[in-house]
Amino acid sequence: MNYSFVRFILVGIVKTIFGLSVMYMCIHGEGFSYWQSTFIGNSIGACVSFYLNRTFTFKSDSAISSSVIRFVTVILCSYFISYRVGQIIVTGLLKSSPYITENVRVNLAVLLGTGLYTVFNYSGQKLFVFSRLKTSDKNVR
């Protein structure tokens, strides 16, 4: 059985712990602004994610330079597609409901977008960033 998705989720948890820790250290320890702290924390989290997904989740031996470009591309595409689709679906399904407030719709869209992001990001990382070519395909490289 392939446990790469479970490893991917574990890496996501570790990445989040690192990223949030850095954010809070920057905000509370260094006095950085919200935007500076979140940018630095997310950037460090992305580096942790890249390294752990490359070595632990997908055990990739692809070149780092090309992997980084594909990694950033997958993250950005997954982000924009997932959160836009989540917003469209939730708005389409719940806009006419007088019982659901805008705040609830936004929260549901974020939740759906997060789920979609996880699936799209995993698929992109597995198929595009850290794909494992067969031995015969490696000779073609």
N, C-alpha and C positions, 0 to 999 in steps of 0.2 A: 504494500500500500504506500502511496506517495503522501508524505506529511508536509509538503512544502507550504500548503496554505496555513497549516497550524504554526509552522515556523515563521511564516510571514506575519501572522497576527502577534506572535511573541516578539518579533523584531519591532513591530509597531508600538507595542507596550513599552519596550526598552527605549525606543526613539522618543516617545512621548515623555517618559520620565526624565531623560536627559534634556530634551528641549524645554520642558516646563521648569526644570531646576535652573537652567541657565537664564531663562526669562526672569524668574523671581530673584535670582542673584543680581541680575543687571538692574532690575527695578528697585529692589530694596537695599541691596548692598552697594551698588555703584551709582544709584541715582539717575540711571538712564531713563529716557522717556518710554512711554508705552510702545510706540512704533519702533524705536531703536531696539528695545528689549525683545519684542516679539520677532523682529527680523533676525536678530542675532540667534535667538533660541531656535527658531525654525530652521535657520541655515545649519546650525550645528546638528539639530535633529535629522536633517536631510543627509548630512555627511555620515552620521551614525547609521542611518537607514541604508544608505548606499553600501557602506562597508559590510554591515551584517547581512544584508540581502545577497550581496555578491559572494561572501564566504560561507555563510551559514545556511541561508534559505535555499539558494539555487546552486551553490558550489560551482560558480562560474570561473572559467579561465579565459574569458574574453578580455581583450585589451581594455585597460582602464580608460584611456582617452576616448575611445568610441562609446564605451559603456556609460560614461558620465553624460555625454550629450544625449544619448537615448534615454537615460534615467530622467534627466530634467524634462525632456520632451514628454515622456509618459506621465510624469507627475503633473505638469501643466495641463496637458490635454485631459487627463482624468479629472482634474479639479474643475476645469471650466465646463466640460460636458456633464459631469455628474451633478454639480450643483444647479446648473441650468435646467437639466431634465427634471431633477427633483422639484424645482420651483414650478415648472410648467405642469407637472402631474398634479401636485398638491393644489395649485391654483385652479386648474381645470376641474378637479373633483370637488373642491370645497368652497369655491368662490360664492356660489349662490346660497350657501347655508347661513342662515341668520344666527345660528347658535354657536358658530365657531369664529372666534375673534381673529384679527389679523396677526396678533402675536402667536396664537396657536398655529395658524397656517405657516408662519415663518419657521417656528420650531419644528413642525412636521417636515417642512421642506429641507431644513438642515439635516434632520435625522435621516430622511430618505437619501439625500445627497451624500451623506457620509457612508451609508451602506453601499450605494452605487460606486462611490469613489474607491472603497476597499476592493470591490470586485474588479472594476476597470483597472485600477493600479496593479493589483496582483496579476491580472491577465497580461497587461502590458509588460510588467517586469519579467514575467515568465517567458512570454513569447518573443518579446522584442529586445529587452535589455540584456537579460542573462540566459538567453536560449542556449541549449546544449546541442551542438551539431553532432551528427554521427561521425565516427572516425573517418569514413570515406568522404564526408563533406568537408572535413577540416583540411584535407589536401587541396581542395579547390580554392580555399582562402588565399 
